[in-house]
Amino acid sequence: MVSVTRAVFGDLPSGAGTVEKFQLQSDLLKVDIISWGCTITALEVKDRQGRASDVVLGFAELEGYLQKQPYFGAVVGRVANRIAKGTFTVDGKEYKLAINNGPNSLHGGVKGFDKAQPPALQQICDAGKTLVQWWRGADALAPFQDPFCSSSDCNGHRGPRVKGQKPWTWERERRTSQRLDQEVVWTPQVLSNGVQFSRVSPDGEEGYPGELKVWVTYTLDGGELTVNYRAQASRTTPVNLTNHSYFNLAGQGSPNIYDHEVTIEADAFLPVDETLIPTGEVAPVQGTAFDLRRPVELGKHLQDFRIQGFDHNFCLKGSKDKHFCARVCHAGSGRVLEVYTTQPGVQLYTGNFLDGTLKGKSGAVYPKHSGFCLETQSWPDAVNQPNFPSVLLRPGEEYDHTTWFKFSVA
């Protein structure tokens, strides 16, 4: 038996809308999901003594998710992971994306599906070629150089006035910010055992071609949380959706994950360059730090191989049907997480860029290696790598992938 309750989680700035929280509860799990980015904000799991702890990193209030933060619990897209130099070519046409991770585009760009971005005013540049975004700072507007505009007629977006438009006013910014923030909140539909979120990603959002209709459905059955992703496109576009939850099976706020035992069902992985883009090689894990086919204790493993952590795609053995992906155990609590998926890959990320500056739930801080992610996905930069499984979705087709997170006690 699963109960689903609905409540207000918080209000967006400037009266731009309300973010709701949906709590799914069974006899084994309790999961909180909000309509901002389809974000998992809490996930309570019992230990071997029957004591429940929240095992995902995140924030107790909406304000935490509106600040710059590393995608805690969010659905990321239109394309999860990295696209080299933020460019790709489809049907002979080159597309340029927003650059937000070194020289690359990460997790859909500056304003991806997670939508963790402050209110913005969008305007047409002087050349009438593109949109410009202006962020409201503490005292004044600060210009953001638009990455898409290459017109020689554009003045670099140095001023807020636009040809053919009324002068900028705070009221115009308030109305525009409200409209943009309403796009941020996904549309929810309560189910008997879960919740479904939907949105339409417009043609050209973050540089991607075509309108994309997206549905993300969370359902709960006993100790298993299922996440289904569906999408339909009006034009051929790359699509790769995943959930970016950070787990710590000892309980969120625990200082590290070194005592977690990890297994990943993969004979190969993708080596990466200095900007974390796959080199194109599909390398065997045998004899390397990436051989996780048998359980390894994470802290000892990192020390033995003298590596700083994982942020790599593992190439799964399974077919397009449901297959085993990974298993993580925490001996101290007895909690076990098993992951199954229909996807061809999983990104194991060990929180290498967490630095303890964010204050999370119950006053917790999140230092390096205080959480891990298992991001089921197609392979990174696949749109530029012809030997990788395709991520292109064409009109008339449907993107349909599912991941299962199964919790138990050993």
N, C-alpha and C positions, 0 to 999 in steps of 0.2 A: 504494500500500500504506500502510495506517494502522495504527499500533500503539496500544494502549490499556493503560496501566498504572495500578495502584491502590496507594495508600500512605496512611499516617496523616499528616494535616497538623497535628493538635493535639488536645488534650483540653480540653473545656469545664470551667469552674470547678466545684468541689464534686462531682466525679465524675459530672457530668450527662450525659456522653456523649462520643463521639469524632467529630471532623470529619475526613472523608477527602478526599484529593486524587486527581483523575483526570487523567492526562497523555495528551493526544492528540497523536500525532506523525506527520507525513508528511515527504516529502523537502523540503518548502518551509516548513512551519509547525510550531511546537510550542506547545501550549496547555495551561495548567494551570487546572483548574476544581475548586472545593471544594464540599462538600455544605452548607456554611453559606451560605444565600442564593443557591445556584447561581452562585457568584461566580467570574468569570475573574480569577485572581490573577497570571497571567503569559502573555504571548503573544510568542514569539520569531519575528522575520521577518528574512530576509537582505537586505542592501543590494546595490548593484550590484557590489560587490567580493566578494560571497559571505559577508560577515561578518554573523552574526546578532546582533540586539539585541532586548531586551524593550521593547515599544512600548506597554504599558499601565501606568498608575499603580496603586500598591497596596502591599501589605506582604508581607514574607517569612514572617511568623509569624502564627498565629491571633490573638494578643493585639491586633494592629493592627486587625483587623476587629471585635473586640468593643468597642473604644472608639468614642466619637462620631466619625464620619467621613462624608464626603459620598458614600456609596453606591458606593465604588470597585468597579467590575466586577460589581455585584450585579444580580439580577433584582428589579425593583420592582413592587409591586402591593398590593392587588387593583386599584387604579387608579393608574397612573403619572401623574406631573405633578400639577397643582393642581386642587382643587375649591373653589370660592368659598365662604368662610365655613364650610366643612366641612358643608354641608347640601345635600340634594337631595330630590326627591319622586318616588316611583314608585308608580303605580296609586293615587294619592290619599293616600298615606302619606308623611309627612316623616321622613327619617332624619338623624341627627346623628352626625358622625364626630369622631374625635380631631383636635384642632387642633395642628399642629406646625410651621407656617411662617407667622409673622405671624398674620393672622386666618384663614388657610386651612388645608386639609388637603393634605399633599404626599406623594406616592409611597406611598399606602396608610395613612398615619398614623404614630402613635408606634411601633407594632410592625408594620411592614409586612413584606412577603415577604422583604426583605433580612435582617431579624431582628437587626440590629446593636443589641442592647439587653441591659443587664446582667440577671442573675437577679432575679426579682420574686416577691413573695408576693401572691397574690390573695385577697381576702376580700369577703364580702357586707357592704354598709353597714348601719347600724342599722335603716334602713327596709326592708331586705331587697330593695331594688330594683335594685342594680347591683353590679358588681365594683369593688374598690378595689385599687390597686397600691401596694406599699411597697418602696422601694429600700433595700438595705442599704448604708449609707455606711461610712466608715472606722471610726467608733466607735458609730454608732447608726442607728436607722431614721429615714428622713425621709419624711413623708407627701407624697403626690401628690394634689392635688385632682382628683377624678374629673370629667371634662368632661361625662359623660352624665347624672349624677344630678341631678334637679330636685325631688326629694321634699322637702316641708317638714318631714318627720319626721327627715330625716337630720341628724346633728350635724356634718356637714362632714368626716367621716372623721378626727376629731382623735385618736382613740385606737385602739390595736391590738386591743382586745377587741371581740367581735361578739356580738350577742344570739343565744342559742341555740347558740353554738359554744364549744369548749374554749378556755381562755386560750392566747394566742400563745406559742410557744416556738421556740428556735433550731432544734430538730429538725423541727418542723412546717414552718418556712421552708425548711430544707434539702430536705425531701421535695418540697415544692411547687415550689421552684426547679428541682429535677431534672426534675420532670414537664414544666414549662414549657420548659426548655432542650431537651428531647427533641423538642418540637414545632418548635424552631428548625431542626434539621438535616433537610434534605430526604432522602427515601428514594431511593437511587441504584440504577440497573440498568445494568450494562455492556453495550454493544452492540459489534458487530464493528468499527465505525468511529467510536464516540463513547460518550456516556453520556446516559441519561435520568433526570431527577429528578422526583419526584412528592410531593405533599402534599395534605392536605385542610384548607382554610380553614373553620373552623366558623362556623355561623350566628351572626351578631352580632360577629364579629371586627372590631375597630376601628369598630364601628357599622354594618357592611355587612350587608344582608339575605341570608339563605340560606347553605346550605353550598355551598362551591365546591371541586370536585376539579380539581387543576391538574397538568399535565405540561409540563416544559421539557426539550427534547431538543437536545443539541449533537452535531453530526456534522462530520467533517473529510474533505475531498476535495482533495488537492493543496494549493493555496494558498487554498482557500475554506472558511471556517467558517460553518456554517449553524446558526441557532437557530430552533427551532419551538416555539410556545406553543399549548397546547390547554387548554380548560377546559369544565366542565359544571356547571350550577347547579341547586339544588333549588328556588330561588325567583328571581324576576326581580331582577337585580343589575347594576350597572355593572361592566365588566371592561375593563382596558387594561393590557397587560403589555409591558415592554421591558427591555432590558439597559442598564445605566448605566456601561459602561466609559469611562474617560478615556484617550484615545490621544495619543501624541506620537511621530510617525513618525521623529523624530531619535533616539529612544530615551528611555525613561522616565528622569527626572532631568535632562533637558535643560531649560534655564531658561524657555523660552517656545515658543510655536507661531507666532510672527510670520512665519517663513519658510515656512509651509505655504500651499499654493495650494488654494483651496476652490471647488467647484462644487456647486450644489444645483438640481435639476430642478424648479423651482417658479415658477409665475407669480403666486402670491399668498402672503401671510403673515398672521398674526393679530396686530394691534396689542394691547398689554396696558396695564393701568392700573398705578398705583404699587405694587401688591402682586403684579404679574406675572400677573394674571387677564386672559384675553382680553376685550376690550370688546364683542365680538359682531360687529365689522366684519371682513369678509374683504377685505383691501386688496391692490391690485396692487403688485407689487414694482417695476414700471417707474419709473425715476427716483429710486429710494430706495437707502439703504444695504443693503436686503434683496434687491437684484437680484444674485443669485449665479449666474445662468444661464450666464454665461461666467466662466472662472476668474479669481479675484482673489487676490492675495497678502494674507494676513490682516492682518499688521501695518500695511502701507501703507493698506489699506482702512479699518481702524479709525481711523487717523490722518486720512485724507482726509475721512471723514464725521464725525469728532469724536464717536465713540461709544465707550463703555466696554467693549463686547463684545456677544455675542449670548446670549440666553436666550429664544428665540422658536420658535414652531411655523411651519414652512413647509408650505404646502398642496400636496401632490404632484399631478402631472398624471395619474398612472397609474390603472388600474382596480384591482379586487380581486385580479387576477392579479399575478404577479411583474413588477415594473417598476423601472427605474433610479431611484435616489434621490439619491445624492451621490457625489462623487469628491474625494479629497484627495491631493495630491502633495507630496512633500518633495524638492526639487531636490538638496539636499546629499547625501542617501543614495540617491536614486533610488526610494525606496519609494512605492508607490501603494496607496491603499485605495479600493475601489469598494463602494458599498452598494446592494443591491437589497432590495425588500420588497413585501409584500402590503398594507401599512398605508397609510392616506390622508395621513399626516403624518410629519414628522421634526422633533424639537427639536434645533436646533443650540445647544449650550451651550459657551462658551469658557472655562470655569473661572473665572468672574468672582469667585466667593466663596472660591477657594483663597487662603490667606494665608501659606503657608510655615511654619505651626506644626506640621504633621504630618511625622514622619520616616518615609520609605518605604523601599523596597528599596535595599540597598547604601548606606544612609545618606542617600539623596536627600531633599531637601525640595521641596515643591510650592507655589511661589508663584502668584500670580494669573496666569492665561493660560498655565500650564505644561502644560495638557492640554485636549483638546476631546472632546465627546460628540456622537454622532449617534444620538439616541434615537428609533427608529422607533416610531410610536404612532398612536392615534386622537387627535383634537384635544383640547387641555386644556379642562377644565370643560364637556365636551360634554354631560354629564348635566343641566346647567342651561341649555344653549344649543340651543333647538329647531332652529335653522338649521344646526347642525353635524352631521356624520355620527354616527349613534347608537352609543352604547357599551353599550346594554342587552343582556344575555344572558338569555334566558328558558328555563324548564325545557323539555327536549326538544331544545334547540338546542346546537350546539357552537361555542365560540370556537376558531378555528384560524387563526393567522397565522405567517408565516415571514419571517425576515430573513437575508440572505446578506452576509457580509463577505469580499470577495475581495481578496487581497493579491497584488501583482506588483511588478516592477521596471522602471523606464523608463530 
